[in-house]
């Protein structure tokens, strides 16, 4: 999605340090932190603070569902839903799936996988678009006009449609290959009280970190090397900087080089830490949207994206406080690759916009 999730080992808080002006003498660099640390686990949560009392849709939890996809030998229940803002139409689209949207699929556990998008085409007509992987050898895109009804008051959807397979060469529907969608989906909701932070799990903030095989080297002389291995092609990237601690807070300041224009910028990690033998735990928190400006593409602010994701009233969020716990140790981990068949919501939304039924 267009939500800008900036991950540099842990959430960047955009704290700029003027290194040239600092006196390197006297900085605390405990020996217990010196060495190479490998990230093995990341857990994240989010606290939303609303200006008003309101009910949010929870896109990370199962809803109550009787909405199924039936066709040939398939009978698959769709029990997860999230909202997606479509900047092209200015409309909301509803995305439903039979599994969590940020599920960490493995090679042996990706079938069946369904993504259903309910929205409007360029003519303003409601359509349903489904991308489905039923088995390693059975994949298809299905589409048709839709009479789905969305109830904003209780975040529920009713649908009774038949979707036909699309011939990707001719763009014509195949009347002999179809799936029937029928039932009701009721999203799980979260009650927000005005000015009171509400916390819940936020897997979107941690899974990308672990999948990128992060590690760091902290040297006695104060040099820090932050590394990650791209999950898709195995390329290793390093960023160099310096580290020190103040009390129980670890500061890592690194220089990032832009791959496109060669420009550099200073970024930092600020986290409380705890060492237990060969295990290291880092904890960081901060407003996810602090310092973010509206996106040039559609002029929505970071807060607006969260409001749309959770079906909240626009301009009603005060804070998006992210909390991240990272567990590292000195034992290297085996390479972990993301399955290339994993659903990509951005990519599928782009495909969804290309289809026209009129």
LINJO-V902305 format. One line per field, one symbol per residue. psi: psi as a letter, one per 30 degrees, with the letter a starting at -180 (. if undefined). burial: # if it has 16 or more other ideal C-beta (glycine too) atoms within 10 Angstrom, else .. A space follows every 50 residues. Layout:
# LINJO-V902305
psi: ???
burial: ???
This chain:
# LINJO-V902305
psi: lfkjjjjielkkghjkkjeffkjfkfkkikfffkakkkkfkkkllkjkkk flklklkjfglkakkgjljkkcgkikkjgkklkkkjfefglkkkkklglk fhkiklfgigklkkkkkkakafggkklkkkkkjflfgjklkklllkgkkk jfeghlkkkjlkkkkkjfefgkkjffjlkkkkakkjkklkkkkkgjkkkl kiffffeeeefgiklkkjlegfkkjkklkkfeggkkkkkkalllljbgkk kkklkkkkfefglllkllkjkklkkjcgkkkkkkllkegkfklkkfeggk leeeeeeeeghlkkhfkekijkkkkkjlagkkllkjkkkffkkjeeeeee eeffkkf.
burial: #.#...#######...................#...###..######### ...########.#.#.###.#..#.#.#########.....######### ###.#....#..#########....#########.....#####.#.#.. ....#####.######......#....##.#.########.#........ .#################.....######.#.......#.#####....# ####.#..........#####.#......##########..#..#....# ############...##.########.##........#....#.#..##. .##.....
